[in-house]
Amino acid sequence: SNSPVDPRRRHTSGRHGEPCFEIQSYCAEVYTRLRNPSQKQGEMAEETQDDNKTEIRNSAFIPLGMNFVKEIAKELMPEAERKGLSDFMRIIRLLFHFEYLESRDKLKRNFDIVTAHQDDNEALIDVMKESKMTPSEFLDVSVNFVSDFCTLLADANFSLLTQKEWELAKAEDFMFTLPCDIAWDKFDKELLGTFLKQNPALSEGLTQFADAALLFKRGNGVAKAKGMFIMEKVEMFLEMCIMEPLLAIVGRPKTVFASLGGVGKKRTAMFKKDGGGKGLIEEERHDVTVIERRTLRRLLPNPLAILKNLFKTMELQEPTFKEVVLLYRMAKPVEDRQAGPGGVGPLILKSFHDIPMADLEMIFPEVNVTVKFKDMLINVTLAIIAIITFLWTLMTGGWTKEVITLISVLGGKVAQSVTALMAAQTRYTGMMAKELQAKSANSQTGMLMHLMESMEDQECKEMILSYAVLAANGKSMTLKEIDAKCEYELYDRFRLKIDFDVEGAMVKLLREGLVEQRAGVLYTATPLKKALKRLDTKWDNLFDYRDDGGATKADDAVMQLEAARKARYQTVEATLREQLANTDAERAAAVGKLKGQQEEIAKRIKLLEDAMSSYKWRTG
């Protein structure tokens, strides 16, 4: 299929009915995503209108190893059921791995095909030649890989970069202050362009360069830096006093702040224990973090502020993306490497970690680093002085020995300046390469294997935690209550602020018959012993052959059981929609009845007023 799970739409919330991923994109209103400072239980977060503070939507990604999630689940369950829960968790992971096996193999197969030429895989290249694979067929395989890759990342709780987030990255700087341009013409646009045409819903709100490269992100963090940053302050002072006024005069003003529109009233959660001290009530969901963006430009907004704080130590901070994945294909092959069918270049997968939001542009390939304004200003000034001196000498005719010496010195300075500019450009390129090396995580096959394992872990962690919460509660719960309890356990034990994907977890638990739905909106965990029997039966019947090699008829019974469960699961959404429609109809009827009663009362008041106006009152 070429219709991947949309990373922006995958996590729809039963609480709000709105996507948790603006791209998961992480969006029409520019709310970036991270989450507000920890709140004490039962407290509400304060409202703020500070333009330097940014609401950032939290990720559904659980950055914990499987063992830690298993510990939470065991602690929630009674002592007598913990051994059974251990078997439950083990079987869940094995079954999920088995069911995803074919998808993994397809993804790896397509990746091997689309990267065969760039990896000089002669054996696979010969197979492709023998099968006479055409450029059109190669494109289809490549698009299929991108589609499956997007589905994989959506399941692993990644999200795509939006245009507004990209504008935010370009407008401001954190620690990466080198001027640079990305050579988009060196990227292939056929592959991703075809993919986005086949998936128009996915392309809505994406970056303008989405047909050249797709950028996925997962998890949030905060980068901090402390120092005097004297050279950075000097460069910023020169830009404010000289470059920005000149750009404004020529009609090309520089954007210095990416306005997110200050943080207004926001939904936050208030957790409190119920009367028995067991359950957890969430009065309102919180799924964002508020963080103050402290870049040099925000702390020192004008030249006077820079002069006052030139030698003062500054503390900077900026929201970061914990994990970033970049997918793109080059238009031409790399030197000494074979071109793919149709002459296309290599398909590249790269991952990075802890990338500040304002420095996002540094991770892209084909970046042309230019010199800073300070270096350009110094060298241009010297060149202008030399030219003016030379012209003045020509006009006055005063070719004295001193003038010739002065011109020679200035000419040498200009040559020295040009050399210095080239050296500065080389130095800046090296600085960027060093910074990228520190932020790089993995690439190509290694990264693909990591992502597949991460996806399986995420899905299983969500299922295990949701089931443990339901089973330990001992009574039916709504999605909202399950979601709040899971988020509370993660925060209470590990101080993790997660927008838990309860809907995705419940879908899988319902499909396996491990959770039962009651009264349309309530969910109850299947008793652990019964759940273990169901899982064991499914596991035992994955492969069941006779001695003569023929399949047993037990498979038919298992398939019928699975078909019945799937049919029951498919009625859940239809039931919920019908109940919502009935509720709306009842509300409309009640409103109509109240309106009629109000009109009747108004008529009676009018009659009384008319009667009173015609009555003659007796006076003394």
C-alpha positions as CSV (number, residue, x, y, z in Angstrom):
1,S,0.0,0.0,0.0
2,N,1.1,3.6,-0.7
3,S,-1.1,5.0,2.0
4,P,1.0,5.2,5.2
5,V,-0.3,6.1,8.6
6,D,-0.3,9.9,8.6
7,P,2.2,10.9,11.4
8,R,0.1,13.9,12.1
9,R,-3.3,12.1,12.3
10,R,-2.3,8.9,13.9
11,H,-2.9,9.9,17.5
12,T,-6.5,11.1,17.5
13,S,-7.7,11.9,21.0
14,G,-11.0,10.5,22.3
15,R,-10.7,13.3,24.8
16,H,-10.7,16.1,22.4
17,G,-11.3,14.6,19.0
18,E,-8.3,16.5,17.6
19,P,-4.9,15.3,16.4
20,C,-2.1,15.1,18.9
21,F,0.4,15.5,16.0
22,E,0.2,18.8,14.3
23,I,2.7,17.2,12.1
24,Q,2.0,14.9,14.3
25,S,3.7,17.6,12.6
26,Y,3.8,18.5,15.6
27,C,-0.3,22.9,12.4
28,A,-2.2,25.7,11.7
29,E,-1.7,27.7,14.9
30,V,2.1,27.7,15.6
31,Y,2.4,25.9,18.9
32,T,5.8,24.2,18.9
33,R,5.9,21.4,21.5
34,L,7.4,20.6,24.8
35,R,5.6,20.9,28.1
36,N,5.2,23.2,31.0
37,P,7.1,22.9,34.3
38,S,6.0,20.2,36.6
39,Q,2.9,20.9,38.6
40,K,2.1,19.7,42.1
41,Q,-0.7,17.3,42.3
42,G,-4.0,19.2,42.3
43,E,-2.5,22.5,41.1
44,M,-3.4,24.2,37.9
45,A,-0.7,25.8,35.7
46,E,-0.7,29.6,35.6
47,E,-1.8,31.4,32.5
48,T,0.8,33.5,30.7
49,Q,0.9,35.9,27.8
50,D,4.8,36.1,27.6
51,D,5.9,36.1,24.0
52,N,9.2,34.5,25.0
53,K,7.4,31.4,26.3
54,T,6.3,28.7,23.9
55,E,3.8,26.0,24.1
56,I,5.2,22.7,22.7
57,R,3.0,19.7,22.3
58,N,4.4,16.7,24.1
59,S,5.2,13.5,22.3
60,A,3.6,10.1,22.9
61,F,7.1,8.6,22.9
62,I,8.0,6.8,26.1
63,P,11.8,7.2,26.5
64,L,12.1,4.3,28.9
65,G,13.6,0.9,28.5
66,M,11.1,-2.0,28.4
67,N,12.3,-3.2,31.8
68,F,11.3,0.0,33.5
69,V,7.8,-0.1,32.1
70,K,7.5,-3.8,33.2
71,E,8.5,-2.7,36.7
72,I,5.7,-0.1,36.8
73,A,3.1,-2.7,35.6
74,K,4.2,-5.3,38.2
75,E,4.0,-2.7,41.0
76,L,0.5,-1.9,40.0
77,M,-0.7,-5.5,40.2
78,P,-1.3,-7.6,43.3
79,E,1.6,-9.7,44.5
80,A,-0.2,-12.9,43.6
81,E,-0.6,-11.9,39.9
82,R,2.8,-10.6,39.2
83,K,4.2,-13.9,37.9
84,G,1.3,-14.3,35.6
85,L,1.8,-10.7,34.4
86,S,5.4,-11.4,33.5
87,D,4.2,-14.2,31.2
88,F,1.5,-11.9,29.8
89,M,4.1,-9.3,28.9
90,R,6.5,-11.8,27.4
91,I,3.8,-13.4,25.2
92,I,2.5,-9.9,24.1
93,R,6.0,-9.0,22.9
94,L,6.6,-12.3,21.1
95,L,3.2,-12.2,19.3
96,F,3.7,-8.6,18.2
97,H,7.1,-9.4,16.9
98,F,5.8,-12.3,15.0
99,E,2.9,-10.3,13.5
100,Y,5.2,-7.6,12.3
101,L,7.8,-9.9,10.9
102,E,6.5,-9.8,7.3
103,S,6.3,-6.0,7.4
104,R,9.9,-5.9,8.6
105,D,11.1,-8.2,5.9
106,K,9.3,-6.1,3.2
107,L,10.8,-2.9,4.5
108,K,14.4,-4.3,4.5
109,R,13.9,-5.9,1.1
110,N,12.8,-2.7,-0.5
111,F,15.6,-0.7,1.3
112,D,18.2,-3.2,-0.1
113,I,16.8,-2.7,-3.6
114,V,16.7,1.1,-3.6
115,T,20.3,1.3,-2.1
116,A,21.9,-1.5,-4.1
117,H,23.7,0.7,-6.5
118,Q,25.0,3.2,-3.9
119,D,26.3,0.3,-1.8
120,D,27.8,-1.4,-4.8
121,N,25.8,-4.6,-4.0
122,E,26.8,-6.4,-7.2
123,A,24.8,-9.5,-6.5
124,L,21.6,-7.6,-6.1
125,I,22.4,-5.3,-9.1
126,D,22.8,-8.4,-11.3
127,V,19.4,-9.7,-10.2
128,M,17.8,-6.3,-11.0
129,K,19.5,-6.4,-14.5
130,E,18.3,-9.9,-15.1
131,S,14.7,-9.0,-14.2
132,K,15.1,-5.9,-16.4
133,M,13.8,-3.5,-13.8
134,T,12.8,-0.3,-15.5
135,P,13.3,3.2,-13.9
136,S,9.5,3.3,-13.5
137,E,9.5,0.0,-11.6
138,F,12.4,1.2,-9.5
139,L,10.5,4.4,-8.6
140,D,7.5,2.3,-7.5
141,V,9.7,0.2,-5.2
142,S,11.2,3.4,-3.8
143,V,7.8,5.0,-3.2
144,N,6.7,1.8,-1.5
145,F,9.7,2.0,0.8
146,V,9.0,5.6,1.7
147,S,5.4,4.8,2.4
148,D,6.3,1.9,4.7
149,F,9.0,4.0,6.4
150,C,6.5,6.7,7.2
151,T,4.2,4.2,8.7
152,L,7.0,2.8,10.8
153,L,7.9,6.2,12.1
154,A,4.3,7.1,12.9
155,D,4.0,3.8,14.9
156,A,7.3,4.8,16.7
157,N,5.7,8.1,17.7
158,F,7.7,10.3,15.3
159,S,6.2,13.4,13.6
160,L,7.0,15.4,10.5
161,L,8.3,18.9,10.4
162,T,5.9,21.7,9.4
163,Q,6.6,24.8,7.4
164,K,5.9,27.0,10.4
165,E,8.5,25.1,12.5
166,W,11.0,25.5,9.7
167,E,10.4,29.2,9.6
168,L,11.0,29.2,13.3
169,A,14.3,27.4,12.8
170,K,15.5,29.9,10.1
171,A,14.4,33.1,11.9
172,E,16.4,32.6,15.1
173,D,19.8,31.1,16.2
174,F,20.8,29.4,19.4
175,M,24.4,28.2,19.3
176,F,24.7,27.6,15.6
177,T,25.2,31.1,14.3
178,L,27.0,30.4,11.0
179,P,25.3,31.9,7.9
180,C,24.4,29.1,5.5
181,D,22.3,28.2,2.5
182,I,21.0,24.8,1.5
183,A,21.5,23.8,-2.2
184,W,18.0,22.3,-2.8
185,D,18.7,21.9,-6.5
186,K,21.1,19.1,-5.7
187,F,18.2,17.0,-4.1
188,D,16.1,14.6,-6.2
189,K,12.4,15.7,-6.1
190,E,10.8,12.9,-8.2
191,L,10.7,10.3,-5.4
192,L,9.2,12.4,-2.6
193,G,7.1,14.4,-5.0
194,T,5.5,11.3,-6.3
195,F,4.9,10.0,-2.8
196,L,3.2,13.2,-1.6
197,K,1.0,13.3,-4.7
198,Q,-0.2,9.8,-3.8
199,N,-0.8,10.9,-0.2
200,P,-2.2,14.5,-0.5
201,A,-3.5,14.5,3.1
202,L,0.0,13.9,4.4
203,S,1.5,16.9,2.5
204,E,-0.9,19.4,4.1
205,G,1.1,21.9,6.2
206,L,4.5,20.3,5.4
207,T,7.6,22.3,4.6
208,Q,8.1,23.8,1.2
209,F,11.0,21.5,0.6
210,A,9.0,18.3,1.5
211,D,9.4,17.1,-2.1
212,A,13.2,17.1,-1.5
213,A,13.6,15.9,2.1
214,L,11.4,14.7,4.9
215,L,12.4,15.5,8.5
216,F,10.9,13.5,11.4
217,K,11.2,14.2,15.1
218,R,10.4,12.6,18.4
219,G,10.7,13.6,22.0
220,N,11.4,16.9,23.6
221,G,14.2,18.4,25.7
222,V,15.9,21.7,26.7
223,A,19.4,22.8,25.6
224,K,21.2,25.2,27.9
225,A,24.4,27.2,27.5
226,K,26.2,29.6,29.8
227,G,29.0,32.2,29.0
228,M,29.7,35.8,28.1
229,F,29.5,35.1,24.3
230,I,31.5,38.3,23.6
231,M,32.1,37.7,19.9
232,E,28.5,36.7,19.3
233,K,27.4,40.0,21.0
234,V,29.8,42.0,18.8
235,E,28.5,40.4,15.7
236,M,24.9,40.9,16.7
237,F,25.6,44.6,17.5
238,L,27.1,45.2,14.1
239,E,24.1,43.5,12.4
240,M,21.6,45.6,14.4
241,C,23.4,48.9,13.7
242,I,24.4,48.4,10.1
243,M,23.1,45.3,8.2
244,E,19.4,45.4,9.4
245,P,18.9,49.1,8.7
246,L,20.3,48.6,5.2
247,L,18.1,45.6,4.6
248,A,15.1,47.6,5.7
249,I,16.0,50.5,3.4
250,V,16.1,48.2,0.3
251,G,12.8,46.6,1.3
252,R,14.1,43.2,2.5
253,P,13.8,43.5,6.3
254,K,15.4,40.6,8.3
255,T,13.1,38.5,10.5
256,V,14.7,38.4,13.9
257,F,12.0,36.7,15.9
258,A,9.7,33.8,14.9
259,S,6.5,35.0,16.6
260,L,4.6,32.1,18.0
261,G,2.0,34.5,19.5
262,G,2.4,34.3,23.2
263,V,1.1,31.5,25.2
264,G,-2.5,32.2,26.0
265,K,-5.0,30.3,28.0
266,K,-4.1,26.7,27.7
267,R,-5.5,23.4,28.8
268,T,-3.6,21.8,31.6
269,A,-4.3,18.8,33.7
270,M,-5.2,18.7,37.3
271,F,-4.6,15.3,39.0
272,K,-6.1,14.4,42.3
273,K,-6.8,11.2,44.2
274,D,-10.3,10.0,44.6
275,G,-11.9,9.6,48.0
276,G,-10.4,6.1,48.5
277,G,-7.0,7.3,47.6
278,K,-6.7,4.7,44.8
279,G,-8.0,6.0,41.5
280,L,-6.8,9.1,39.7
281,I,-9.1,11.8,38.4
282,E,-8.0,14.1,35.6
283,E,-10.3,17.1,35.4
284,E,-8.7,18.5,32.3
285,R,-6.0,17.0,30.0
286,H,-2.6,18.6,29.7
287,D,-0.5,17.7,26.7
288,V,1.9,20.6,26.3
289,T,5.0,22.0,27.9
290,V,5.7,25.7,28.3
291,I,9.3,26.7,28.0
292,E,11.0,30.1,28.0
293,R,13.1,30.6,24.9
294,R,16.3,32.4,26.0
295,T,18.4,33.2,22.9
296,L,20.9,36.1,22.8
297,R,18.6,38.1,20.5
298,R,15.7,37.8,22.9
299,L,17.8,38.6,26.0
300,L,19.5,41.6,24.2
301,P,16.9,43.0,21.8
302,N,18.6,46.3,21.0
303,P,22.2,47.7,20.7
304,L,22.0,49.5,24.1
305,A,21.2,46.2,25.9
306,I,24.2,44.6,24.2
307,L,26.6,47.4,25.3
308,K,25.2,47.2,28.9
309,N,25.7,43.4,29.0
310,L,28.8,43.0,26.8
311,F,30.9,41.4,29.6
312,K,28.0,39.9,31.5
313,T,27.5,36.1,31.7
314,M,24.4,35.0,30.0
315,E,22.3,31.9,30.5
316,L,20.6,30.7,27.3
317,Q,18.1,27.9,26.7
318,E,16.2,26.6,23.8
319,P,13.7,23.6,23.2
320,T,15.2,20.7,21.5
321,F,14.1,17.6,19.5
322,K,15.4,14.6,21.2
323,E,15.6,12.5,18.1
324,V,15.6,13.7,14.5
325,V,15.4,11.5,11.3
326,L,16.2,12.8,7.9
327,L,15.2,11.1,4.6
328,Y,16.2,12.3,1.2
329,R,17.6,11.3,-2.2
330,M,20.3,13.1,-4.1
331,A,19.7,14.1,-7.8
332,K,23.0,12.7,-8.9
333,P,25.2,9.8,-7.7
334,V,28.1,10.3,-5.5
335,E,31.5,10.2,-7.1
336,D,32.9,6.6,-7.6
337,R,29.4,5.2,-6.9
338,Q,27.0,3.7,-9.4
339,A,23.8,5.6,-10.4
340,G,20.5,3.9,-9.8
341,P,18.0,3.1,-12.6
342,G,17.3,6.4,-14.5
343,G,20.5,8.0,-13.2
344,V,19.2,8.8,-9.7
345,G,21.5,9.4,-6.7
346,P,21.6,7.6,-3.4
347,L,18.8,7.4,-0.9
348,I,20.0,8.6,2.5
349,L,18.7,8.0,6.0
350,K,20.3,9.9,8.9
351,S,19.5,10.4,12.5
352,F,20.6,13.0,15.0
353,H,19.9,13.7,18.7
354,D,19.3,16.8,20.9
355,I,19.0,19.3,18.0
356,P,17.9,22.8,19.2
357,M,14.8,24.0,17.5
358,A,16.4,27.2,16.3
359,D,19.5,25.4,14.9
360,L,17.6,22.8,12.9
361,E,19.1,23.9,9.5
362,M,22.6,22.6,10.4
363,I,21.7,18.9,10.0
364,F,20.8,19.2,6.2
365,P,23.3,18.1,3.6
366,E,24.6,20.3,0.8
367,V,24.9,23.3,3.1
368,N,27.0,26.2,1.7
369,V,28.5,28.0,4.7
370,T,29.2,31.7,4.0
371,V,31.3,34.2,6.0
372,K,29.8,36.2,8.9
373,F,28.7,39.8,8.5
374,K,31.6,41.0,10.8
375,D,34.2,39.4,8.5
376,M,32.5,40.7,5.4
377,L,32.3,44.2,6.9
378,I,36.0,44.4,7.7
379,N,37.1,43.2,4.3
380,V,34.7,45.3,2.3
381,T,35.7,48.4,4.3
382,L,39.4,47.8,3.5
383,A,38.6,47.3,-0.2
384,I,36.6,50.6,-0.3
385,I,39.4,52.5,1.4
386,A,41.9,51.1,-1.2
387,I,39.7,52.0,-4.1
388,I,39.0,55.6,-2.8
389,T,42.7,56.1,-2.3
390,F,43.5,54.9,-5.8
391,L,40.8,57.2,-7.3
392,W,42.0,60.2,-5.3
393,T,45.5,59.6,-6.5
394,L,44.4,59.5,-10.1
395,M,42.4,62.7,-9.8
396,T,45.1,64.7,-8.0
397,G,48.0,63.2,-10.0
398,G,50.0,63.0,-6.9
399,W,52.0,59.8,-7.5
400,T,54.5,60.4,-4.7
401,K,56.5,57.6,-3.2
402,E,54.4,57.8,0.0
403,V,51.1,57.4,-2.0
404,I,52.5,54.5,-4.0
405,T,53.6,52.8,-0.8
406,L,50.1,53.4,0.8
407,I,48.3,51.9,-2.2
408,S,50.6,48.9,-2.2
409,V,49.9,48.4,1.5
410,L,46.2,48.7,1.0
411,G,46.4,46.3,-2.0
412,G,48.2,43.8,0.1
413,K,45.5,44.2,2.8
414,V,42.8,43.6,0.3
415,A,44.5,40.4,-0.9
416,Q,45.0,39.4,2.7
417,S,41.3,40.1,3.4
418,V,40.2,37.9,0.5
419,T,42.5,35.1,1.8
420,A,41.1,35.6,5.3
421,L,37.5,35.4,4.0
422,M,38.3,32.0,2.3
423,A,40.1,30.8,5.5
424,A,37.1,31.9,7.6
425,Q,34.7,30.0,5.3
426,T,36.8,26.9,5.6
427,R,37.0,27.3,9.4
428,Y,33.2,27.7,9.7
429,T,32.7,24.6,7.5
430,G,34.9,22.7,9.9
431,M,33.1,24.0,12.9
432,M,29.8,22.9,11.4
433,A,31.2,19.4,10.6
434,K,32.5,19.1,14.2
435,E,29.1,20.1,15.6
436,L,27.3,17.6,13.3
437,Q,29.6,14.8,14.3
438,A,28.7,15.4,18.0
439,K,25.0,15.3,17.2
440,S,24.9,12.4,14.7
441,A,23.4,9.2,16.0
442,N,23.0,6.5,13.2
443,S,22.4,6.1,9.5
444,Q,21.2,3.7,6.8
445,T,20.7,0.1,7.7
446,G,21.8,0.5,11.3
447,M,19.2,3.3,11.8
448,L,16.5,1.3,10.1
449,M,17.0,-1.7,12.4
450,H,17.0,0.6,15.4
451,L,13.7,2.2,14.4
452,M,12.0,-1.1,13.8
453,E,13.0,-2.3,17.2
454,S,12.0,1.0,18.8
455,M,8.6,0.8,17.1
456,E,7.9,-2.6,18.5
457,D,9.0,-1.5,22.0
458,Q,6.7,1.5,21.9
459,E,3.6,-0.4,20.8
460,C,4.2,-3.1,23.4
461,K,4.9,-0.6,26.2
462,E,1.6,1.2,25.5
463,M,-0.3,-2.1,25.6
464,I,1.4,-3.4,28.8
465,L,0.9,-0.2,30.7
466,S,-2.7,0.3,29.7
467,Y,-3.6,-3.3,30.6
468,A,-1.9,-3.1,33.9
469,V,-3.7,0.1,34.8
470,L,-7.1,-1.4,33.9
471,A,-6.5,-4.7,35.6
472,A,-5.2,-3.1,38.8
473,N,-8.1,-0.7,39.0
474,G,-10.5,-3.6,39.3
475,K,-13.4,-1.8,37.7
476,S,-14.4,-0.2,34.4
477,M,-12.7,3.0,33.3
478,T,-13.1,5.5,30.5
479,L,-10.4,6.3,28.0
480,K,-9.8,9.6,29.7
481,E,-9.3,7.9,33.1
482,I,-6.9,5.3,31.7
483,D,-4.9,8.0,29.8
484,A,-4.6,10.1,32.9
485,K,-3.5,7.2,35.1
486,C,-0.9,6.1,32.6
487,E,0.5,9.6,32.3
488,Y,0.5,10.0,36.1
489,E,2.4,6.8,36.7
490,L,5.1,7.8,34.2
491,Y,5.4,11.3,35.7
492,D,5.2,10.2,39.3
493,R,8.0,7.6,39.0
494,F,10.2,9.0,36.3
495,R,9.2,12.7,36.0
496,L,8.3,12.0,32.3
497,K,5.7,14.3,30.7
498,I,4.0,12.1,28.0
499,D,0.9,12.6,25.9
500,F,0.1,8.9,26.2
501,D,-1.4,7.2,23.2
502,V,-4.3,5.4,25.0
503,E,-6.4,5.1,21.9
504,G,-3.8,3.1,20.0
505,A,-3.1,0.8,23.0
506,M,-6.9,0.1,23.5
507,V,-7.3,-0.7,19.8
508,K,-4.7,-3.5,20.0
509,L,-5.9,-4.8,23.3
510,L,-9.5,-5.0,22.0
511,R,-8.4,-6.8,18.9
512,E,-6.6,-9.4,21.0
513,G,-9.6,-9.8,23.4
514,L,-7.6,-8.6,26.4
515,V,-10.0,-5.7,27.1
516,E,-13.8,-5.7,26.9
517,Q,-15.9,-2.6,26.1
518,R,-19.0,-2.0,28.2
519,A,-21.7,0.6,27.8
520,G,-20.0,2.1,24.8
521,V,-17.5,4.2,26.7
522,L,-16.2,2.0,29.6
523,Y,-13.4,-0.5,29.3
524,T,-12.6,-3.5,31.6
525,A,-9.5,-5.7,31.6
526,T,-10.1,-9.3,30.8
527,P,-9.1,-11.3,34.0
528,L,-5.4,-12.2,33.8
529,K,-5.9,-15.9,33.8
530,K,-8.4,-15.7,31.0
531,A,-6.2,-13.3,29.1
532,L,-3.2,-15.7,29.4
533,K,-5.3,-18.6,28.1
534,R,-6.3,-16.5,25.0
535,L,-2.7,-15.5,24.3
536,D,-1.4,-19.1,24.9
537,T,-4.0,-20.5,22.5
538,K,-3.1,-18.0,19.8
539,W,0.6,-18.7,20.4
540,D,0.1,-22.5,20.3
541,N,-1.8,-22.3,17.0
542,L,0.6,-20.0,15.1
543,F,2.1,-23.1,13.5
544,D,0.3,-26.4,13.9
545,Y,1.2,-29.2,11.5
546,R,0.5,-32.9,11.3
547,D,3.4,-35.5,11.0
548,D,2.6,-35.9,7.3
549,G,3.1,-32.1,6.8
550,G,-0.6,-31.2,6.4
551,A,-2.1,-28.4,8.4
552,T,-4.5,-29.4,11.2
553,K,-8.1,-28.4,11.3
554,A,-7.5,-26.6,14.5
555,D,-6.4,-23.6,12.4
556,D,-9.9,-23.2,11.2
557,A,-11.3,-22.9,14.7
558,V,-8.6,-20.3,15.6
559,M,-9.3,-18.3,12.4
560,Q,-13.0,-18.3,13.2
561,L,-12.3,-17.1,16.7
562,E,-10.0,-14.3,15.4
563,A,-12.6,-13.3,12.8
564,A,-15.3,-13.0,15.5
565,R,-13.0,-10.9,17.7
566,K,-12.2,-8.6,14.7
567,A,-15.9,-8.2,13.9
568,R,-16.6,-7.3,17.5
569,Y,-13.8,-4.8,17.5
570,Q,-15.0,-3.2,14.2
571,T,-18.4,-2.5,15.8
572,V,-16.9,-0.3,18.5
573,E,-16.4,2.8,16.4
574,A,-19.8,2.5,14.8
575,T,-21.4,2.1,18.3
576,L,-19.7,5.2,19.6
577,R,-20.7,7.2,16.6
578,E,-24.3,6.1,17.0
579,Q,-24.3,7.0,20.7
580,L,-22.9,10.5,19.9
581,A,-25.6,11.0,17.2
582,N,-28.3,10.0,19.6
583,T,-27.0,12.3,22.3
584,D,-27.0,15.2,19.8
585,A,-30.5,14.5,18.8
586,E,-31.7,14.3,22.5
587,R,-30.0,17.6,23.2
588,A,-31.6,19.2,20.1
589,A,-35.0,18.0,21.3
590,A,-34.5,19.3,24.8
591,V,-33.4,22.7,23.5
592,G,-36.5,22.9,21.3
593,K,-38.7,22.0,24.2
594,L,-37.1,24.7,26.4
595,K,-37.5,27.2,23.6
596,G,-41.2,26.5,23.3
597,Q,-41.7,26.8,27.0
598,Q,-39.9,30.2,27.0
599,E,-42.1,31.4,24.2
600,E,-45.3,30.3,26.1
601,I,-44.1,32.2,29.3
602,A,-43.4,35.3,27.2
603,K,-47.0,35.2,25.8
604,R,-48.5,34.9,29.3
605,I,-46.4,37.8,30.6
606,K,-47.6,39.9,27.7
607,L,-51.3,39.1,28.5
608,L,-50.8,40.0,32.2
609,E,-49.1,43.3,31.2
610,D,-52.1,44.2,28.9
611,A,-54.6,43.3,31.6
612,M,-52.8,45.4,34.2
613,S,-52.5,48.4,31.9
614,S,-56.3,48.5,31.4
615,Y,-57.1,48.2,35.2
616,K,-58.3,51.4,36.8
617,W,-56.7,51.9,40.3
618,R,-58.7,53.7,43.0
619,T,-57.0,56.6,44.6
620,G,-57.7,58.4,47.9
